[in-house]
Amino acid sequence: MTDNDTHRPAGTSPLTGHIQRLLQRVRSFDRRHPLVWNGLLTTFWVLFAVLDVSSGGWRTVAVDPNVSESLVLTMSVAFSAPLLWRRSHPMAVLVFMAPFSLANGWTGAAIQAALLQEIVVFNIALRRPVRTLVCSGALVLAPLAAGSGRSPGDWDRLFVPHLYAFVLAALVGIVVRTRKEYTEALVDRANRLELERDQQAQLAAAAERTRIAREMHDIIGHNLSVITGLADGGAYVATKNPERAAQALDAIGATSRQALAELRRLLGVLRDPPDRADRTPQPTLDDIDALLEGVRSAGLPVRLHRRGTPPTVPPSPGRQLTVYRVMQEGLTNTLKHAATEEPLAAEITLTYRPTELEVVITDNGTPHPTAGPPDGTGQGITGMRERASLYDGTLEAGRPTTAGWQVRLRLPLEDSPS
């Protein structure tokens, strides 16, 4: 198989493909050098018209063979030479040819060069409005009709052939124009679809990057905060209570392994083919107790209150993951940023309602001066709001009173009325 066969559209024969490529090259050359093609065409028809006169061939179809040869030569050149401007000024060309067309019919010369007007008509049908095509018909046929009135008996020789030629040229021009516009519409649609596909791919890639950044932030931020708290606590009690320090080290190891496992699963989905990627479920509401145990081991007392009746059909995995990550981020922020003279503590209220889940995370600390924006616009808060918005939920973060910090998540259930 050759390269040309590779690029040929399916179902196209080699001959058709070769002709299409040849026509494309011709059109491309004509677009770059229009004067070359115009000059060649005009030169060919001028020579043809002059040869028809010099050989006397025009007399074989003439109504009156005794017409002056100089007049016949003048009319032949007048019908062929203006073809050089048939694209740029087609109506002007027909206006110029009209008196010679009248003389052609009036004298009975009936030279065949008069049919070159139909080349101009074809160009008008190909590129100009329908109104211009109608006007061109009047410019071509009216002088012929007037000139043919002198010899009514020769109407079929002086007028009818030009009428048929005009109709044929107009129809061919319209068909070619329709085909050209259809092809251009297909090409434009293909280009727009390709652009839309690229834009959708870019949007999908951006959304995926945002999702990955959100997951990485939650996993690394939370687990490192827990590890930092355990390490600080272990260092504090190392000299006084070696057993508690050893427990802290064990907890650090377990937390580190958990973080590595989550990161390995996340990166494996990105790196491995779909059939080989680790499909271990993401954290759910059942994993909340393990999350709180890890936070408590880092030195933050947390109390969980469950209110309401859980729905018979559990929330979707995505909603459960959102609740888990919001709790994780809220407690992480408390570990990292909160400071208080009293012992730091946090409280979580998980409320089930018929149409929504509500999670309220409250602590008794105040944001540390280095904690970032105090209005809840930090990276972690932004990530939580993005998670909530995926399921038409809302998230509010701020100080409920003069002390403490509160995060409130409202997440509609799947069976919420729309």
N, C-alpha and C positions, 0 to 999 in steps of 0.2 A: 504494500500500500504506500502510495506516494504522499507527500505533504499536501498536495492539492486535493487528493481524495480525503484526507483527514479533515480539511476545512470545508469540504463541500457539504451543503445541507442534506439531511437524510431524505431519500426518495428522489434525488436529483441525478439525472444521467450525466455521464462525463461530458457529452457534447453540450448539454444545457448549461452545465457549470462553466465550461470554457467560454461559451457565448456570454454568459453573465459577467464573468471576469473581464472579458474584452470590452463589453459595453461600459462597465464601471471605469475602466481605464480611459476610454474615449470621453466619457462625461467629465471625469476628473481633469483631463487635459483641456477640455473645452471651457471648464470653469476657470482654469488658470490662464488660458490664452484664448479668449473669445474671438479676437480679431483674426487669428489664424484660420479657424474654421469658417468664419464669415467670408474671409478673402478667398479661400479655396472654393467654397460653394458658388460665390459670385463669379469668380473667374471661369469655373466650369460652365455655367449657364450662359455667360457672355459668349464664350467660344462656341457653344452649341448653337446659340441664336445666329451668330455671324456665319457659321458653317451652313446652317439651314438656308440662309439667304444666298450665300455664294454658290451653293450647289444647285439652287433653284428648287429645292425640295418643297418650299412653301407653296409653289404653284399647284402641286398635286391636290391640295385641299382648299385652294382659294376659290371664292365665288367669281372673282374677276382676276385672272392671271396677268392682266395687263397693267396692274398697279405699278407705279414707279419703284424701281429697286432701291433708290435712295430713300424713299419714304418707308419702304419695308425695312431697310436696314436701321433707320432712325427709330422706328417703332420697336424693333427687336432689341436694340440696345436700351431703349427706355424701359422695356419690361424686365430686363435682366440685370443691368448695372445697379439699380436702386436696392437690390436684394442685400447689399452690404449693410443697409440700415434697417433691415426688416425686424430686428429685435428691439432696437432702441427707439425707433420712430415708425412703427408699422402703419399707423393711420396716415402719416405724412407721405409715406411711400405710396399708399393706395390713392391718395389725392393726386400725387404727381402722375400716376399711371392712368388716371381716369380719362384725361383728354385723348391719350393715345389709344385707349380702349374704344372710345367713341369713334376715332378715326379708323380703327381697325374694322369695326363693323360697318361704318358708313361707306368706306371704299371697297368693301368686299374682299380685302386681302385675307382675312381669317387666319393670320399667322399663329402657329402653335405656341410661340413665345408668350402670347397673352395668357396662357394657362399658368404662367409663373406667378400670377397674382394669388393663386391658391396657396402657394408657399407662405405668403404673407398672412393669408387668412388662417392657415394652420397655426402660425405663431401667435396670432391674436387669440384664437380659441384656447391655446395652451397657457397663456399668461395673463390675458386681460379679462375684464368683466364681460358678462353676457351682453350688456348694452352696447359695448364697443364692437362685439361680434355682429350684432344686428346692423350697426352703422356700416361696418365693413361690407356686409352683403349689399347694402344700398349702393355703396361706392363701386362695387364690382359689377353688379347686374344692371343698374340703371343706365350707364353709358352703353352697355351691350344692347339693351332693349331699344334705346333710342337709335343706335346705329343700325340695328337690324330692321328697324321700321322702313328703311329705304328699299329693302328686298324681302317683302313678306313671304315670298315663296321659299326663301332659303333660311327660314327661321330655325329649322332643325339643325342647320349647319353652323349658324352664327351665334345662337343663343343657348339652345338646349344643352350642348356639351359643357358649356361654362356653368350652367345651373347645376348639372350633375356634379361637376368637379368641385363647385363651391360647397355643396351639401356634404360631399365625401370628405373634403378637407376639414370642414367644421366638425363633423362627427369624429373623425380620427383625432383631431386636436382635443376634443372634449374627453374622449376615451383615454388618451394618454395623460391628460391632466388629472382625470379622476384616479387613474392608477397611481400616478405620482403622488397625489395628495394622500391617498390611502396608505401608500408605502411610508410616506413621511409621518403620518399619524401613528403607524405601527412602530416606527423607529423612535418617535417621541415617547410613546407609551412605554416601550422597552427601557428607554433611558430613565424615565420617571420611576418605573418599577425598580430598576437597579439602584437608583438613588435612594428610594424609599427603603429598599432592602438594606443598603449600607447604613442608613440612619437608624433603622430598627436594630441592626446588629450593634451599632455604637451605643444606643440607649440600653439595650440588654446588657452589654458589657459594663456600662456605667452602673446600672442597677446591681449587677453581680458584684462589682468591686465594692459598692456601698454595703451590700449584705455581708461580704467577707470581712470588710473593715469593722462592721458592727459586731460580728461574731468574735473576731480576734480581740477587739477591745474588751468585750464582756468576759471572755475566757481568761485572757492574760491579766487584765486589770483586777478582776476579783481574786483569782488564785494568788497573784503576787501580793495583794493586800493581806490575804490570810497568812501567807508565808511570812511576810514582814512582821505581822502581829505575833505569830508564833515564835519567830526568831527573837524578837525583843523580849517577849515573856520568858523564853528559855534562857536567855542571857541574864535576865534579872534574877532568876531563881537558881541559876547553875551552882552558885556557891552555897546557898542555903538548903536547897532541896534538889539534889542530883536526880532523884527519881522523876520529879516533875519536868526537869530539863530533858530527860530522856524521852518522856511522853511527848514533849513539844517537838523533839527531833523526829519521832515517829510520825507525828501529825504532819510535819513539814514534808516528809518523804511521801506520805499518802496523798497530800494535796498536790505535790509536784507530779506524781504519777498520773493523777486524775487530769491535771492540766495538759500534760503531754499526750495522754490518750485522746482528749477532745481535739487538740490541735492536729494530731496525726489523722484522726477521722476527717476533720475538715479539709486538710491539705490532700488527703487521699482521694476525696471526691473530685478535687480539681485536677489531680495528676493522673489518676488511673482511669481506664475505660469504664463506662457505666456498669458493665457486667462484673468488673473486678473490684469496684470501689466498696469500701466498708459502709454498710447500710445500718450500722448500729443506731437505734432510735436516739433522737435528741432528748434532753431532759424534759420531763413532764411534771404535772402536779404531784405525782407520787414521789418525786425526788426532792421535794421541798424540805422534808425532814432532814435528809442528808446534807442539804445546803446549810440549814440552820445549825446543825451539829458542827460543821466546819467553821462557821462564823463564831459560834460559842467557844470553840477550842482556841480561836485567835484572840479571845479576851473580850468579846462583845456579847453581853447577855441579850438574848432575843426571846420574846414571847410571841407565840402565834395564836390568834383567836380565829376560829372558823364559825361563821354564822350562816344561817339559812340551810336549805337542803340542796345538795348537789343534784344536777339534772340527771335524769335516767340515762340519757345519751351523753357521754363525756364530750367536753369541748374538743374541737379539732386539734391535731398535734401542733399546728402553727399557733393557735391561741394559747395552748398550754405552755409552749416554749416562750411565748411573749410574757406570760405571767411570771414564769420562772426567771427569765432574764431581767425583768423589771425589779423583782425582789433582789436578785443578785446584785444588780447595779446600785440599787438604793442602799443596801447594806455595805457594799464596797465603798460608796461615797462616805458613809458614816465612819467606816474604819480609817479611811485616808484623810478626810478633811475635817471631821468634827473634833471639837475640843470643849471640855467643860471642867469646872472645878469639882463637880460631883462625879460619882462613877457613871461612866457612859453606858447607856442602855438603849435598846430599840424595841419597837413593838409593831407587829404586823397584824392587820385585820383583813381576813379573806371572807368576803360576803358573797353568797350565791343568791341571785334574784331570778325571777322567771325569765327575764330577757337579757340579763347581763351579769358579768362578774365585776366585782369591785375589790381592788387591793389598795389598802392604805398603809404606808410605811412611815412611821414616826420615830424620831429619836429626840433625846434631850440635850443634844450638843449644839454648839454654834459653829458656823463655818470658820475654818482657820483662815487667816489673812492670805495664805497662798493657795486657797482652795479654788480660785478661779472666779468666774462671774457669779455674784450672789443672787442673780435673778433667774437661775435655772436655765441658762443658755449654753452651758458647757457641752463638751463633746458627748459625755455620757448621757446627759439629759436629752440632747438632740437625738441620740440613737434610740432612747426609750420612746420618744415621741414618734419617731419614724416607725418603730415596731408597732405601736398602737394604731397609727394611721393605716397600716396595711389591712387591718380588720375593722376599720371605721370606728376605732376607739379614740379616747381622749386621755391625755396625761397632763396633770398639773403638778408643779413642784414649787415649793416656797416655804416660808416660815408661817406656821399656823398661829403662833403667838410671838412674844418677844424672844423666846428661847426655843430652840429645837428646829427641826427641819422635817418637812412632810412631803411625801410623794403619793399622789392619788391616781390610780389607773381605773378607768371604766372601759370595759371591753364587751361589746354586744356578743351574744351567743349566736350560733349559726341559725337558729330558728327564730331570731328576732324579727318582728314585723317590719317590712320595708316601708 
